[in-house]
Amino acid sequence: MDLAASKVPDLPRRLRRELRTVRVMIAMYCQRHHHPQEYLCPECQELFEYTEKRLRGCRFGKDKPTCLRCPVHCYKPEMREKIRQVMRFSGPRMLWRHPLLAVMHIIDGRKQFEGGDV
């Protein structure tokens, strides 16, 4: 899987990290539920692109809280349910497969973002 695609230089570091975390979580879900290949199936690729679009358009910008703490739920109901399925499956596995991303996501969830690029 090409994680370099999620290292988007025009996003603040915190949002790049969130995008990478989501990409990894979707890849874990896709590999277990759809096919074992190293790339995302069309359905999961669509979900990732939708997630990236929502993240880029977030009105909070670099001050965006993690999705769980966000006061605005900007996903369409169908896509919200898909990303919830991904998170339910991949979330518990992140500590074992990608511990640094998991720990950073937990830390990001506890921070108050006030304009600084974390």
Biopython code that builds the backbone (N, CA, C, O; Angstrom):
import numpy as np
from Bio.PDB.StructureBuilder import StructureBuilder

atoms = [
    (1, "MET", "N", (0.849, -1.173, 0.000)),
    (1, "MET", "CA", (0.000, 0.000, 0.000)),
    (1, "MET", "C", (0.892, 1.232, 0.000)),
    (1, "MET", "O", (1.914, 1.266, 0.685)),
    (2, "ASP", "N", (0.512, 2.222, -0.753)),
    (2, "ASP", "CA", (1.307, 3.434, -0.883)),
    (2, "ASP", "C", (0.814, 4.481, 0.109)),
    (2, "ASP", "O", (-0.139, 5.213, -0.157)),
    (3, "LEU", "N", (1.481, 4.538, 1.255)),
    (3, "LEU", "CA", (1.104, 5.536, 2.250)),
    (3, "LEU", "C", (1.638, 6.906, 1.892)),
    (3, "LEU", "O", (1.174, 7.910, 2.431)),
    (4, "ALA", "N", (2.608, 6.967, 0.989)),
    (4, "ALA", "CA", (3.157, 8.261, 0.587)),
    (4, "ALA", "C", (2.069, 9.129, -0.034)),
    (4, "ALA", "O", (2.140, 10.356, 0.026)),
    (5, "ALA", "N", (1.063, 8.493, -0.628)),
    (5, "ALA", "CA", (-0.030, 9.255, -1.243)),
    (5, "ALA", "C", (-0.780, 10.078, -0.212)),
    (5, "ALA", "O", (-1.411, 11.078, -0.554)),
    (6, "SER", "N", (-0.715, 9.664, 1.052)),
    (6, "SER", "CA", (-1.436, 10.415, 2.074)),
    (6, "SER", "C", (-0.560, 11.452, 2.767)),
    (6, "SER", "O", (-1.011, 12.113, 3.703)),
    (7, "LYS", "N", (0.670, 11.601, 2.328)),
    (7, "LYS", "CA", (1.552, 12.634, 2.879)),
    (7, "LYS", "C", (1.411, 13.874, 2.012)),
    (7, "LYS", "O", (2.272, 14.170, 1.183)),
    (8, "VAL", "N", (0.340, 14.578, 2.209)),
    (8, "VAL", "CA", (-0.020, 15.714, 1.375)),
    (8, "VAL", "C", (0.631, 16.969, 1.950)),
    (8, "VAL", "O", (0.284, 17.386, 3.055)),
    (9, "PRO", "N", (1.579, 17.588, 1.215)),
    (9, "PRO", "CA", (2.330, 18.703, 1.778)),
    (9, "PRO", "C", (1.519, 19.976, 2.021)),
    (9, "PRO", "O", (1.942, 20.819, 2.812)),
    (10, "ASP", "N", (0.381, 20.138, 1.375)),
    (10, "ASP", "CA", (-0.373, 21.377, 1.540)),
    (10, "ASP", "C", (-1.314, 21.346, 2.744)),
    (10, "ASP", "O", (-2.066, 22.298, 2.953)),
    (11, "LEU", "N", (-1.291, 20.302, 3.520)),
    (11, "LEU", "CA", (-2.088, 20.222, 4.746)),
    (11, "LEU", "C", (-1.176, 20.404, 5.958)),
    (11, "LEU", "O", (-0.009, 20.016, 5.913)),
    (12, "PRO", "N", (-1.692, 20.990, 7.038)),
    (12, "PRO", "CA", (-0.906, 21.057, 8.271)),
    (12, "PRO", "C", (-0.543, 19.649, 8.745)),
    (12, "PRO", "O", (-1.250, 18.686, 8.449)),
    (13, "ARG", "N", (0.535, 19.540, 9.463)),
    (13, "ARG", "CA", (1.045, 18.239, 9.900)),
    (13, "ARG", "C", (-0.017, 17.420, 10.630)),
    (13, "ARG", "O", (-0.129, 16.217, 10.396)),
    (14, "ARG", "N", (-0.776, 18.032, 11.487)),
    (14, "ARG", "CA", (-1.815, 17.326, 12.246)),
    (14, "ARG", "C", (-2.850, 16.692, 11.317)),
    (14, "ARG", "O", (-3.264, 15.553, 11.538)),
    (15, "LEU", "N", (-3.274, 17.424, 10.272)),
    (15, "LEU", "CA", (-4.267, 16.882, 9.338)),
    (15, "LEU", "C", (-3.654, 15.808, 8.446)),
    (15, "LEU", "O", (-4.325, 14.840, 8.089)),
    (16, "ARG", "N", (-2.385, 15.973, 8.087)),
    (16, "ARG", "CA", (-1.707, 14.914, 7.317)),
    (16, "ARG", "C", (-1.661, 13.629, 8.122)),
    (16, "ARG", "O", (-1.872, 12.540, 7.589)),
    (17, "ARG", "N", (-1.381, 13.766, 9.422)),
    (17, "ARG", "CA", (-1.330, 12.590, 10.294)),
    (17, "ARG", "C", (-2.710, 11.936, 10.385)),
    (17, "ARG", "O", (-2.818, 10.710, 10.350)),
    (18, "GLU", "N", (-3.749, 12.734, 10.499)),
    (18, "GLU", "CA", (-5.095, 12.163, 10.559)),
    (18, "GLU", "C", (-5.451, 11.459, 9.250)),
    (18, "GLU", "O", (-6.051, 10.384, 9.258)),
    (19, "LEU", "N", (-5.082, 12.065, 8.143)),
    (19, "LEU", "CA", (-5.350, 11.464, 6.842)),
    (19, "LEU", "C", (-4.602, 10.136, 6.694)),
    (19, "LEU", "O", (-5.150, 9.163, 6.176)),
    (20, "ARG", "N", (-3.364, 10.106, 7.147)),
    (20, "ARG", "CA", (-2.590, 8.862, 7.076)),
    (20, "ARG", "C", (-3.214, 7.794, 7.971)),
    (20, "ARG", "O", (-3.296, 6.628, 7.583)),
    (21, "THR", "N", (-3.648, 8.182, 9.148)),
    (21, "THR", "CA", (-4.281, 7.233, 10.069)),
    (21, "THR", "C", (-5.542, 6.642, 9.455)),
    (21, "THR", "O", (-5.765, 5.434, 9.531)),
    (22, "VAL", "N", (-6.363, 7.485, 8.850)),
    (22, "VAL", "CA", (-7.589, 7.010, 8.207)),
    (22, "VAL", "C", (-7.251, 6.067, 7.053)),
    (22, "VAL", "O", (-7.907, 5.041, 6.874)),
    (23, "ARG", "N", (-6.235, 6.412, 6.277)),
    (23, "ARG", "CA", (-5.825, 5.561, 5.147)),
    (23, "ARG", "C", (-5.414, 4.172, 5.651)),
    (23, "ARG", "O", (-5.807, 3.158, 5.074)),
    (24, "VAL", "N", (-4.635, 4.132, 6.711)),
    (24, "VAL", "CA", (-4.194, 2.858, 7.278)),
    (24, "VAL", "C", (-5.388, 2.060, 7.793)),
    (24, "VAL", "O", (-5.473, 0.852, 7.573)),
    (25, "MET", "N", (-6.305, 2.732, 8.475)),
    (25, "MET", "CA", (-7.476, 2.041, 9.014)),
    (25, "MET", "C", (-8.349, 1.471, 7.897)),
    (25, "MET", "O", (-8.828, 0.341, 7.997)),
    (26, "ILE", "N", (-8.553, 2.245, 6.841)),
    (26, "ILE", "CA", (-9.343, 1.759, 5.708)),
    (26, "ILE", "C", (-8.635, 0.584, 5.043)),
    (26, "ILE", "O", (-9.283, -0.386, 4.651)),
    (27, "ALA", "N", (-7.316, 0.662, 4.914)),
    (27, "ALA", "CA", (-6.554, -0.433, 4.294)),
    (27, "ALA", "C", (-6.661, -1.714, 5.118)),
    (27, "ALA", "O", (-6.816, -2.800, 4.559)),
    (28, "MET", "N", (-6.580, -1.593, 6.440)),
    (28, "MET", "CA", (-6.721, -2.772, 7.306)),
    (28, "MET", "C", (-8.097, -3.399, 7.126)),
    (28, "MET", "O", (-8.222, -4.619, 7.010)),
    (29, "TYR", "N", (-9.121, -2.567, 7.103)),
    (29, "TYR", "CA", (-10.491, -3.046, 6.941)),
    (29, "TYR", "C", (-10.664, -3.706, 5.575)),
    (29, "TYR", "O", (-11.221, -4.799, 5.470)),
    (30, "CYS", "N", (-10.189, -3.041, 4.548)),
    (30, "CYS", "CA", (-10.335, -3.545, 3.176)),
    (30, "CYS", "C", (-9.639, -4.890, 3.015)),
    (30, "CYS", "O", (-10.188, -5.819, 2.423)),
    (31, "GLN", "N", (-8.430, -4.983, 3.547)),
    (31, "GLN", "CA", (-7.662, -6.217, 3.418)),
    (31, "GLN", "C", (-8.368, -7.391, 4.086)),
    (31, "GLN", "O", (-8.308, -8.513, 3.584)),
    (32, "ARG", "N", (-9.032, -7.149, 5.205)),
    (32, "ARG", "CA", (-9.710, -8.235, 5.915)),
    (32, "ARG", "C", (-11.080, -8.546, 5.328)),
    (32, "ARG", "O", (-11.480, -9.710, 5.297)),
    (33, "HIS", "N", (-11.813, -7.529, 4.860)),
    (33, "HIS", "CA", (-13.197, -7.733, 4.450)),
    (33, "HIS", "C", (-13.432, -7.831, 2.954)),
    (33, "HIS", "O", (-14.435, -8.406, 2.532)),
    (34, "HIS", "N", (-12.546, -7.294, 2.146)),
    (34, "HIS", "CA", (-12.813, -7.262, 0.712)),
    (34, "HIS", "C", (-11.837, -8.097, -0.097)),
    (34, "HIS", "O", (-12.255, -8.914, -0.917)),
    (35, "HIS", "N", (-10.571, -7.909, 0.117)),
    (35, "HIS", "CA", (-9.569, -8.688, -0.606)),
    (35, "HIS", "C", (-8.207, -8.493, 0.033)),
    (35, "HIS", "O", (-7.977, -7.471, 0.680)),
    (36, "PRO", "N", (-7.306, -9.438, -0.128)),
    (36, "PRO", "CA", (-6.009, -9.362, 0.547)),
    (36, "PRO", "C", (-4.937, -8.556, -0.205)),
    (36, "PRO", "O", (-3.791, -8.516, 0.243)),
    (37, "GLN", "N", (-5.267, -7.931, -1.300)),
    (37, "GLN", "CA", (-4.267, -7.187, -2.062)),
    (37, "GLN", "C", (-3.738, -6.002, -1.272)),
    (37, "GLN", "O", (-4.312, -5.619, -0.252)),
    (38, "GLU", "N", (-2.655, -5.430, -1.741)),
    (38, "GLU", "CA", (-2.002, -4.308, -1.074)),
    (38, "GLU", "C", (-2.628, -2.966, -1.437)),
    (38, "GLU", "O", (-2.193, -1.935, -0.924)),
    (39, "TYR", "N", (-3.609, -2.950, -2.285)),
    (39, "TYR", "CA", (-4.248, -1.699, -2.678)),
    (39, "TYR", "C", (-5.709, -1.732, -2.242)),
    (39, "TYR", "O", (-6.258, -2.791, -1.942)),
    (40, "LEU", "N", (-6.319, -0.564, -2.214)),
    (40, "LEU", "CA", (-7.718, -0.476, -1.807)),
    (40, "LEU", "C", (-8.638, -0.895, -2.952)),
    (40, "LEU", "O", (-8.376, -0.590, -4.116)),
    (41, "CYS", "N", (-9.713, -1.595, -2.608)),
    (41, "CYS", "CA", (-10.734, -1.922, -3.598)),
    (41, "CYS", "C", (-11.445, -0.618, -3.985)),
    (41, "CYS", "O", (-11.293, 0.384, -3.287)),
    (42, "PRO", "N", (-12.207, -0.606, -5.067)),
    (42, "PRO", "CA", (-12.884, 0.628, -5.482)),
    (42, "PRO", "C", (-13.789, 1.235, -4.399)),
    (42, "PRO", "O", (-13.835, 2.456, -4.250)),
    (43, "GLU", "N", (-14.500, 0.404, -3.652)),
    (43, "GLU", "CA", (-15.387, 0.915, -2.604)),
    (43, "GLU", "C", (-14.586, 1.609, -1.498)),
    (43, "GLU", "O", (-14.965, 2.685, -1.034)),
    (44, "CYS", "N", (-13.482, 0.991, -1.080)),
    (44, "CYS", "CA", (-12.661, 1.577, -0.013)),
    (44, "CYS", "C", (-11.891, 2.797, -0.525)),
    (44, "CYS", "O", (-11.683, 3.755, 0.219)),
    (45, "GLN", "N", (-11.472, 2.766, -1.779)),
    (45, "GLN", "CA", (-10.804, 3.930, -2.355)),
    (45, "GLN", "C", (-11.767, 5.120, -2.397)),
    (45, "GLN", "O", (-11.375, 6.254, -2.123)),
    (46, "GLU", "N", (-13.020, 4.852, -2.739)),
    (46, "GLU", "CA", (-14.035, 5.911, -2.746)),
    (46, "GLU", "C", (-14.222, 6.485, -1.338)),
    (46, "GLU", "O", (-14.338, 7.699, -1.171)),
    (47, "LEU", "N", (-14.251, 5.611, -0.332)),
    (47, "LEU", "CA", (-14.394, 6.062, 1.042)),
    (47, "LEU", "C", (-13.202, 6.923, 1.457)),
    (47, "LEU", "O", (-13.375, 7.960, 2.097)),
    (48, "PHE", "N", (-11.998, 6.496, 1.093)),
    (48, "PHE", "CA", (-10.819, 7.287, 1.439)),
    (48, "PHE", "C", (-10.847, 8.651, 0.752)),
    (48, "PHE", "O", (-10.554, 9.667, 1.381)),
    (49, "GLU", "N", (-11.196, 8.679, -0.528)),
    (49, "GLU", "CA", (-11.251, 9.953, -1.257)),
    (49, "GLU", "C", (-12.312, 10.871, -0.664)),
    (49, "GLU", "O", (-12.102, 12.081, -0.568)),
    (50, "TYR", "N", (-13.437, 10.314, -0.269)),
    (50, "TYR", "CA", (-14.496, 11.090, 0.365)),
    (50, "TYR", "C", (-13.988, 11.657, 1.696)),
    (50, "TYR", "O", (-14.207, 12.828, 2.004)),
    (51, "THR", "N", (-13.316, 10.824, 2.471)),
    (51, "THR", "CA", (-12.764, 11.249, 3.753)),
    (51, "THR", "C", (-11.743, 12.363, 3.557)),
    (51, "THR", "O", (-11.745, 13.352, 4.290)),
    (52, "GLU", "N", (-10.877, 12.198, 2.572)),
    (52, "GLU", "CA", (-9.874, 13.227, 2.294)),
    (52, "GLU", "C", (-10.548, 14.547, 1.899)),
    (52, "GLU", "O", (-10.132, 15.619, 2.337)),
    (53, "LYS", "N", (-11.576, 14.458, 1.080)),
    (53, "LYS", "CA", (-12.304, 15.660, 0.663)),
    (53, "LYS", "C", (-12.938, 16.350, 1.872)),
    (53, "LYS", "O", (-12.870, 17.573, 1.989)),
    (54, "ARG", "N", (-13.549, 15.583, 2.766)),
    (54, "ARG", "CA", (-14.173, 16.146, 3.956)),
    (54, "ARG", "C", (-13.109, 16.794, 4.846)),
    (54, "ARG", "O", (-13.318, 17.877, 5.392)),
    (55, "LEU", "N", (-11.973, 16.118, 4.982)),
    (55, "LEU", "CA", (-10.898, 16.646, 5.815)),
    (55, "LEU", "C", (-10.350, 17.949, 5.242)),
    (55, "LEU", "O", (-10.107, 18.902, 5.982)),
    (56, "ARG", "N", (-10.156, 17.990, 3.940)),
    (56, "ARG", "CA", (-9.654, 19.210, 3.289)),
    (56, "ARG", "C", (-10.652, 20.365, 3.411)),
    (56, "ARG", "O", (-10.252, 21.526, 3.498)),
    (57, "GLY", "N", (-11.925, 20.053, 3.417)),
    (57, "GLY", "CA", (-12.951, 21.087, 3.483)),
    (57, "GLY", "C", (-13.407, 21.421, 4.896)),
    (57, "GLY", "O", (-14.337, 22.205, 5.086)),
    (58, "CYS", "N", (-12.756, 20.830, 5.876)),
    (58, "CYS", "CA", (-13.171, 21.043, 7.263)),
    (58, "CYS", "C", (-13.060, 22.517, 7.629)),
    (58, "CYS", "O", (-12.029, 23.151, 7.407)),
    (59, "ARG", "N", (-14.128, 23.043, 8.185)),
    (59, "ARG", "CA", (-14.141, 24.465, 8.524)),
    (59, "ARG", "C", (-13.231, 24.793, 9.700)),
    (59, "ARG", "O", (-12.939, 25.964, 9.939)),
    (60, "PHE", "N", (-12.779, 23.788, 10.437)),
    (60, "PHE", "CA", (-11.885, 24.024, 11.560)),
    (60, "PHE", "C", (-10.421, 24.093, 11.131)),
    (60, "PHE", "O", (-9.568, 24.549, 11.892)),
    (61, "GLY", "N", (-10.133, 23.637, 9.909)),
    (61, "GLY", "CA", (-8.761, 23.702, 9.398)),
    (61, "GLY", "C", (-7.782, 22.999, 10.315)),
    (61, "GLY", "O", (-8.041, 21.891, 10.786)),
    (62, "LYS", "N", (-6.651, 23.652, 10.568)),
    (62, "LYS", "CA", (-5.620, 23.025, 11.402)),
    (62, "LYS", "C", (-6.041, 22.890, 12.861)),
    (62, "LYS", "O", (-5.357, 22.227, 13.640)),
    (63, "ASP", "N", (-7.149, 23.505, 13.240)),
    (63, "ASP", "CA", (-7.667, 23.389, 14.605)),
    (63, "ASP", "C", (-8.702, 22.280, 14.730)),
    (63, "ASP", "O", (-9.390, 22.190, 15.747)),
    (64, "LYS", "N", (-8.820, 21.444, 13.718)),
    (64, "LYS", "CA", (-9.824, 20.387, 13.701)),
    (64, "LYS", "C", (-9.612, 19.406, 14.851)),
    (64, "LYS", "O", (-8.509, 18.893, 15.040)),
    (65, "PRO", "N", (-10.664, 19.148, 15.613)),
    (65, "PRO", "CA", (-10.565, 18.104, 16.632)),
    (65, "PRO", "C", (-10.676, 16.731, 15.953)),
    (65, "PRO", "O", (-11.020, 16.649, 14.774)),
    (66, "THR", "N", (-10.392, 15.672, 16.683)),
    (66, "THR", "CA", (-10.610, 14.347, 16.110)),
    (66, "THR", "C", (-12.111, 14.188, 15.868)),
    (66, "THR", "O", (-12.921, 14.886, 16.478)),
    (67, "CYS", "N", (-12.469, 13.285, 14.993)),
    (67, "CYS", "CA", (-13.868, 13.144, 14.587)),
    (67, "CYS", "C", (-14.797, 12.884, 15.770)),
    (67, "CYS", "O", (-15.917, 13.394, 15.806)),
    (68, "LEU", "N", (-14.339, 12.103, 16.725)),
    (68, "LEU", "CA", (-15.163, 11.789, 17.882)),
    (68, "LEU", "C", (-15.531, 13.049, 18.674)),
    (68, "LEU", "O", (-16.629, 13.133, 19.224)),
    (69, "ARG", "N", (-14.630, 14.016, 18.735)),
    (69, "ARG", "CA", (-14.862, 15.236, 19.501)),
    (69, "ARG", "C", (-15.395, 16.379, 18.648)),
    (69, "ARG", "O", (-15.649, 17.463, 19.172)),
    (70, "CYS", "N", (-15.568, 16.168, 17.361)),
    (70, "CYS", "CA", (-15.985, 17.241, 16.460)),
    (70, "CYS", "C", (-17.474, 17.568, 16.659)),
    (70, "CYS", "O", (-18.304, 16.660, 16.704)),
    (71, "PRO", "N", (-17.809, 18.846, 16.775)),
    (71, "PRO", "CA", (-19.209, 19.230, 16.960)),
    (71, "PRO", "C", (-20.018, 19.198, 15.658)),
    (71, "PRO", "O", (-21.246, 19.288, 15.692)),
    (72, "VAL", "N", (-19.338, 19.071, 14.513)),
    (72, "VAL", "CA", (-20.007, 19.057, 13.216)),
    (72, "VAL", "C", (-19.741, 17.710, 12.542)),
    (72, "VAL", "O", (-18.590, 17.333, 12.322)),
    (73, "HIS", "N", (-20.813, 16.992, 12.218)),
    (73, "HIS", "CA", (-20.663, 15.707, 11.525)),
    (73, "HIS", "C", (-20.976, 15.938, 10.055)),
    (73, "HIS", "O", (-22.137, 16.047, 9.660)),
    (74, "CYS", "N", (-19.919, 16.009, 9.254)),
    (74, "CYS", "CA", (-20.056, 16.458, 7.875)),
    (74, "CYS", "C", (-20.188, 15.310, 6.873)),
    (74, "CYS", "O", (-20.296, 15.569, 5.674)),
    (75, "TYR", "N", (-20.183, 14.072, 7.315)),
    (75, "TYR", "CA", (-20.317, 12.939, 6.397)),
    (75, "TYR", "C", (-21.794, 12.694, 6.086)),
    (75, "TYR", "O", (-22.662, 12.875, 6.940)),
    (76, "LYS", "N", (-22.059, 12.283, 4.855)),
    (76, "LYS", "CA", (-23.405, 11.813, 4.517)),
    (76, "LYS", "C", (-23.671, 10.557, 5.352)),
    (76, "LYS", "O", (-22.732, 9.825, 5.666)),
    (77, "PRO", "N", (-24.921, 10.294, 5.716)),
    (77, "PRO", "CA", (-25.213, 9.143, 6.581)),
    (77, "PRO", "C", (-24.632, 7.817, 6.074)),
    (77, "PRO", "O", (-24.118, 7.028, 6.866)),
    (78, "GLU", "N", (-24.708, 7.572, 4.784)),
    (78, "GLU", "CA", (-24.180, 6.314, 4.232)),
    (78, "GLU", "C", (-22.666, 6.213, 4.450)),
    (78, "GLU", "O", (-22.157, 5.168, 4.855)),
    (79, "MET", "N", (-21.961, 7.304, 4.178)),
    (79, "MET", "CA", (-20.509, 7.303, 4.338)),
    (79, "MET", "C", (-20.130, 7.296, 5.824)),
    (79, "MET", "O", (-19.120, 6.702, 6.202)),
    (80, "ARG", "N", (-20.916, 7.937, 6.645)),
    (80, "ARG", "CA", (-20.665, 7.933, 8.090)),
    (80, "ARG", "C", (-20.728, 6.510, 8.617)),
    (80, "ARG", "O", (-19.892, 6.108, 9.427)),
    (81, "GLU", "N", (-21.711, 5.746, 8.164)),
    (81, "GLU", "CA", (-21.826, 4.359, 8.621)),
    (81, "GLU", "C", (-20.646, 3.525, 8.123)),
    (81, "GLU", "O", (-20.139, 2.674, 8.855)),
    (82, "LYS", "N", (-20.205, 3.760, 6.888)),
    (82, "LYS", "CA", (-19.047, 3.014, 6.361)),
    (82, "LYS", "C", (-17.790, 3.311, 7.171)),
    (82, "LYS", "O", (-17.048, 2.392, 7.517)),
    (83, "ILE", "N", (-17.545, 4.583, 7.475)),
    (83, "ILE", "CA", (-16.327, 4.915, 8.218)),
    (83, "ILE", "C", (-16.430, 4.413, 9.656)),
    (83, "ILE", "O", (-15.412, 4.070, 10.257)),
    (84, "ARG", "N", (-17.614, 4.363, 10.206)),
    (84, "ARG", "CA", (-17.794, 3.788, 11.548)),
    (84, "ARG", "C", (-17.452, 2.302, 11.559)),
    (84, "ARG", "O", (-16.823, 1.812, 12.497)),
    (85, "GLN", "N", (-17.868, 1.582, 10.512)),
    (85, "GLN", "CA", (-17.523, 0.163, 10.407)),
    (85, "GLN", "C", (-16.012, -0.015, 10.361)),
    (85, "GLN", "O", (-15.455, -0.895, 11.018)),
    (86, "VAL", "N", (-15.359, 0.833, 9.575)),
    (86, "VAL", "CA", (-13.901, 0.782, 9.472)),
    (86, "VAL", "C", (-13.276, 1.029, 10.843)),
    (86, "VAL", "O", (-12.382, 0.295, 11.264)),
    (87, "MET", "N", (-13.745, 2.056, 11.533)),
    (87, "MET", "CA", (-13.168, 2.412, 12.828)),
    (87, "MET", "C", (-13.424, 1.341, 13.884)),
    (87, "MET", "O", (-12.561, 1.066, 14.717)),
    (88, "ARG", "N", (-14.608, 0.739, 13.847)),
    (88, "ARG", "CA", (-14.910, -0.330, 14.811)),
    (88, "ARG", "C", (-13.973, -1.527, 14.612)),
    (88, "ARG", "O", (-13.525, -2.145, 15.578)),
    (89, "PHE", "N", (-13.688, -1.839, 13.356)),
    (89, "PHE", "CA", (-12.813, -2.968, 13.077)),
    (89, "PHE", "C", (-11.344, -2.605, 13.312)),
    (89, "PHE", "O", (-10.630, -3.323, 14.012)),
    (90, "SER", "N", (-10.900, -1.501, 12.733)),
    (90, "SER", "CA", (-9.476, -1.166, 12.726)),
    (90, "SER", "C", (-8.997, -0.506, 14.010)),
    (90, "SER", "O", (-7.844, -0.685, 14.402)),
    (91, "GLY", "N", (-9.857, 0.248, 14.664)),
    (91, "GLY", "CA", (-9.441, 0.973, 15.859)),
    (91, "GLY", "C", (-8.734, 0.102, 16.892)),
    (91, "GLY", "O", (-7.620, 0.430, 17.300)),
    (92, "PRO", "N", (-9.349, -0.999, 17.327)),
    (92, "PRO", "CA", (-8.695, -1.844, 18.328)),
    (92, "PRO", "C", (-7.393, -2.480, 17.825)),
    (92, "PRO", "O", (-6.527, -2.818, 18.632)),
    (93, "ARG", "N", (-7.248, -2.645, 16.536)),
    (93, "ARG", "CA", (-6.065, -3.292, 15.971)),
    (93, "ARG", "C", (-4.912, -2.312, 15.734)),
    (93, "ARG", "O", (-3.773, -2.723, 15.516)),
    (94, "MET", "N", (-5.216, -1.030, 15.779)),
    (94, "MET", "CA", (-4.189, -0.027, 15.478)),
    (94, "MET", "C", (-3.020, -0.074, 16.466)),
    (94, "MET", "O", (-1.871, 0.097, 16.060)),
    (95, "LEU", "N", (-3.288, -0.298, 17.736)),
    (95, "LEU", "CA", (-2.201, -0.339, 18.716)),
    (95, "LEU", "C", (-1.191, -1.438, 18.416)),
    (95, "LEU", "O", (-0.006, -1.292, 18.717)),
    (96, "TRP", "N", (-1.646, -2.520, 17.835)),
    (96, "TRP", "CA", (-0.738, -3.636, 17.521)),
    (96, "TRP", "C", (-0.058, -3.455, 16.180)),
    (96, "TRP", "O", (1.123, -3.772, 16.035)),
    (97, "ARG", "N", (-0.784, -2.952, 15.204)),
    (97, "ARG", "CA", (-0.217, -2.875, 13.841)),
    (97, "ARG", "C", (0.459, -1.554, 13.536)),
    (97, "ARG", "O", (1.422, -1.510, 12.771)),
    (98, "HIS", "N", (-0.038, -0.476, 14.128)),
    (98, "HIS", "CA", (0.515, 0.864, 13.881)),
    (98, "HIS", "C", (0.489, 1.656, 15.187)),
    (98, "HIS", "O", (-0.269, 2.617, 15.324)),
    (99, "PRO", "N", (1.318, 1.248, 16.140)),
    (99, "PRO", "CA", (1.241, 1.847, 17.480)),
    (99, "PRO", "C", (1.510, 3.354, 17.501)),
    (99, "PRO", "O", (0.853, 4.073, 18.254)),
    (100, "LEU", "N", (2.438, 3.844, 16.712)),
    (100, "LEU", "CA", (2.732, 5.277, 16.738)),
    (100, "LEU", "C", (1.531, 6.098, 16.270)),
    (100, "LEU", "O", (1.168, 7.091, 16.901)),
    (101, "LEU", "N", (0.913, 5.678, 15.157)),
    (101, "LEU", "CA", (-0.274, 6.392, 14.679)),
    (101, "LEU", "C", (-1.397, 6.334, 15.716)),
    (101, "LEU", "O", (-2.092, 7.324, 15.943)),
    (102, "ALA", "N", (-1.565, 5.186, 16.332)),
    (102, "ALA", "CA", (-2.632, 5.026, 17.329)),
    (102, "ALA", "C", (-2.395, 5.942, 18.527)),
    (102, "ALA", "O", (-3.320, 6.616, 18.981)),
    (103, "VAL", "N", (-1.198, 5.972, 19.027)),
    (103, "VAL", "CA", (-0.887, 6.810, 20.186)),
    (103, "VAL", "C", (-1.029, 8.289, 19.821)),
    (103, "VAL", "O", (-1.580, 9.066, 20.600)),
    (104, "MET", "N", (-0.545, 8.678, 18.661)),
    (104, "MET", "CA", (-0.662, 10.077, 18.237)),
    (104, "MET", "C", (-2.140, 10.469, 18.087)),
    (104, "MET", "O", (-2.518, 11.594, 18.415)),
    (105, "HIS", "N", (-2.965, 9.551, 17.595)),
    (105, "HIS", "CA", (-4.393, 9.844, 17.449)),
    (105, "HIS", "C", (-5.042, 10.032, 18.831)),
    (105, "HIS", "O", (-5.882, 10.913, 19.015)),
    (106, "ILE", "N", (-4.650, 9.213, 19.774)),
    (106, "ILE", "CA", (-5.169, 9.349, 21.138)),
    (106, "ILE", "C", (-4.749, 10.699, 21.719)),
    (106, "ILE", "O", (-5.556, 11.394, 22.335)),
    (107, "ILE", "N", (-3.499, 11.060, 21.523)),
    (107, "ILE", "CA", (-3.002, 12.358, 22.009)),
    (107, "ILE", "C", (-3.749, 13.495, 21.317)),
    (107, "ILE", "O", (-4.176, 14.445, 21.973)),
    (108, "ASP", "N", (-3.908, 13.404, 19.999)),
    (108, "ASP", "CA", (-4.639, 14.440, 19.259)),
    (108, "ASP", "C", (-6.063, 14.588, 19.782)),
    (108, "ASP", "O", (-6.596, 15.696, 19.832)),
    (109, "GLY", "N", (-6.677, 13.478, 20.170)),
    (109, "GLY", "CA", (-8.039, 13.514, 20.680)),
    (109, "GLY", "C", (-8.163, 14.211, 22.020)),
    (109, "GLY", "O", (-9.247, 14.666, 22.384)),
    (110, "ARG", "N", (-7.080, 14.299, 22.750)),
    (110, "ARG", "CA", (-7.097, 14.921, 24.071)),
    (110, "ARG", "C", (-6.665, 16.387, 24.054)),
    (110, "ARG", "O", (-6.846, 17.104, 25.038)),
    (111, "LYS", "N", (-6.096, 16.825, 22.936)),
    (111, "LYS", "CA", (-5.603, 18.207, 22.834)),
    (111, "LYS", "C", (-6.710, 19.165, 22.453)),
    (111, "LYS", "O", (-7.693, 18.785, 21.817)),
    (112, "GLN", "N", (-6.540, 20.388, 22.843)),
    (112, "GLN", "CA", (-7.374, 21.481, 22.375)),
    (112, "GLN", "C", (-6.563, 22.218, 21.326)),
    (112, "GLN", "O", (-5.505, 22.761, 21.644)),
    (113, "PHE", "N", (-7.020, 22.251, 20.103)),
    (113, "PHE", "CA", (-6.281, 22.924, 19.042)),
    (113, "PHE", "C", (-6.693, 24.385, 19.006)),
    (113, "PHE", "O", (-7.867, 24.721, 18.852)),
    (114, "GLU", "N", (-5.703, 25.234, 19.150)),
    (114, "GLU", "CA", (-5.961, 26.666, 19.186)),
    (114, "GLU", "C", (-5.060, 27.407, 18.220)),
    (114, "GLU", "O", (-4.421, 28.391, 18.591)),
    (115, "GLY", "N", (-5.007, 26.939, 16.980)),
    (115, "GLY", "CA", (-4.277, 27.674, 15.969)),
    (115, "GLY", "C", (-2.854, 27.212, 15.731)),
    (115, "GLY", "O", (-2.235, 27.644, 14.760)),
    (116, "GLY", "N", (-2.312, 26.354, 16.575)),
    (116, "GLY", "CA", (-0.930, 25.914, 16.377)),
    (116, "GLY", "C", (-0.871, 24.662, 15.521)),
    (116, "GLY", "O", (-1.748, 23.802, 15.604)),
    (117, "ASP", "N", (0.169, 24.561, 14.695)),
    (117, "ASP", "CA", (0.378, 23.367, 13.890)),
    (117, "ASP", "C", (1.123, 22.351, 14.746)),
    (117, "ASP", "O", (2.313, 22.518, 15.010)),
    (118, "VAL", "N", (0.438, 21.309, 15.178)),
    (118, "VAL", "CA", (1.026, 20.313, 16.056)),
    (118, "VAL", "C", (1.948, 19.427, 15.259)),
    (118, "VAL", "O", (2.554, 18.509, 15.813)),
]
sb = StructureBuilder()
sb.init_structure("model")
sb.init_model(0)
sb.init_chain("A")
sb.init_seg("    ")
for serial, (resi, resn, name, xyz) in enumerate(atoms, 1):
    if name == "N":
        sb.init_residue(resn, " ", resi, " ")
    sb.init_atom(name, np.array(xyz, "f"), 0.0, 1.0, " ", f" {name:<3s}", serial, name[0])
structure = sb.get_structure()
